[in-house]
Amino acid sequence: MINSLELKNFGPIQELNCKKLGNINLIIGKNGAGKTILLKALYSAMKTLENYKRGNEPRNAREILADKLYWTFETEKIGDLVTKGSDDPLSFRLELNNLDFCYDFGKDTTKAIQTLENHVSPRESNSIFFPTKEVLSLYNVILGSRELDKKFGFDDTYLDLARALRQPPQQGNNYREFAASRKSLHEILDGKVEYDEKTSRWQFKKGNQKFSIGVTAEGIKKISILDTLLGNRYLDPKSIIFIDEPESALHPVAISKFLDIISLLAQCGIQFFMASHSYFVVKKLFLISQKENPLSVVILSSDNGSWNVDNLREGMPDNPIIDESIRLYKEEVRLALE
């Protein structure tokens, strides 16, 4: 697991220090607070550690990281990630399994990172990022845009996910830890998503019927992607999953079931980082944290530039999502009494 993290001058995040992360970590805050940037910063670091010394990879960690930041944030020079108006460098540090990975660079940095310190051993497990938009209907467009045209448009979170989905299903028994989670996923889906080699397109199969992915519900596609990555063993019990807006395209009942599955996977060992605007997500994770199990759910909330870190097992902290829900309820009561 990622045990702790510290960011300074990373885009809109002037300073964030979290000394103890959980099995599930929820990031909330107003638009522009840096929720997605935080997810992408963590993801870029994890993919660097996973690509470093894997197979015949010839690049060193600094080169891999610079390339990952460039294609994940799609910025002309990575120095543009430094907080606007700051003369101090951007700095990033995470602790993975109690070992440090850290780097820093200034606003004039183009594509070369000079200062990087890594004590983390090369990883065999994979991280993955679920962006807000689903990728199945855009699968060939993403791969063509990035692998053939080498153009900005779909950042590395989309490309990496498309490539992970391209990995064929594995024969034999899957990780036994995932059995309950995949059973729950199949109950929600009532079918499965498959890649048709003849048409080079994804489709949804329900019984003997096959449906074009373009007419398949967005929520079904999102849940199917998770099931596919568990099925082809791209993910294992030591993976880390990043999800931007898990509530996107899901009915509140489906959100609740989806988070129950995330809870099951977190108990298997997968660590989750999610950014959300949803009251349902916050409330459901609070209820999950109150169950009698060792699962730790941490909430990182941005409030006017400063960041607060709370463990939901200790209670629901003040946060703008709950505050707005209470305000709307009070307004409803007031109108009813007029």
Secondary structure as GFF3:
##gff-version 3
##sequence-region A 1 338
A	DSSP	beta_strand	2	10	.	.	.	ID=ss1
A	DSSP	beta_strand	13	18	.	.	.	ID=ss2
A	DSSP	beta_strand	24	28	.	.	.	ID=ss3
A	DSSP	alpha_helix	35	51	.	.	.	ID=ss4
A	DSSP	alpha_helix	61	73	.	.	.	ID=ss5
A	DSSP	three_ten_helix	78	81	.	.	.	ID=ss6
A	DSSP	beta_strand	90	96	.	.	.	ID=ss7
A	DSSP	beta_strand	99	105	.	.	.	ID=ss8
A	DSSP	beta_strand	115	118	.	.	.	ID=ss9
A	DSSP	beta_strand	127	130	.	.	.	ID=ss10
A	DSSP	three_ten_helix	136	138	.	.	.	ID=ss11
A	DSSP	alpha_helix	139	143	.	.	.	ID=ss12
A	DSSP	pi_helix	144	148	.	.	.	ID=ss13
A	DSSP	alpha_helix	156	166	.	.	.	ID=ss14
A	DSSP	three_ten_helix	176	178	.	.	.	ID=ss15
A	DSSP	alpha_helix	179	189	.	.	.	ID=ss16
A	DSSP	beta_strand	192	196	.	.	.	ID=ss17
A	DSSP	beta_strand	201	206	.	.	.	ID=ss18
A	DSSP	beta_strand	209	212	.	.	.	ID=ss19
A	DSSP	three_ten_helix	213	215	.	.	.	ID=ss20
A	DSSP	alpha_helix	218	231	.	.	.	ID=ss21
A	DSSP	beta_strand	240	244	.	.	.	ID=ss22
A	DSSP	alpha_helix	252	268	.	.	.	ID=ss23
A	DSSP	beta_strand	271	275	.	.	.	ID=ss24
A	DSSP	alpha_helix	279	289	.	.	.	ID=ss25
A	DSSP	beta_strand	297	303	.	.	.	ID=ss26
A	DSSP	beta_strand	306	311	.	.	.	ID=ss27
A	DSSP	three_ten_helix	312	314	.	.	.	ID=ss28
A	DSSP	alpha_helix	320	337	.	.	.	ID=ss29
###
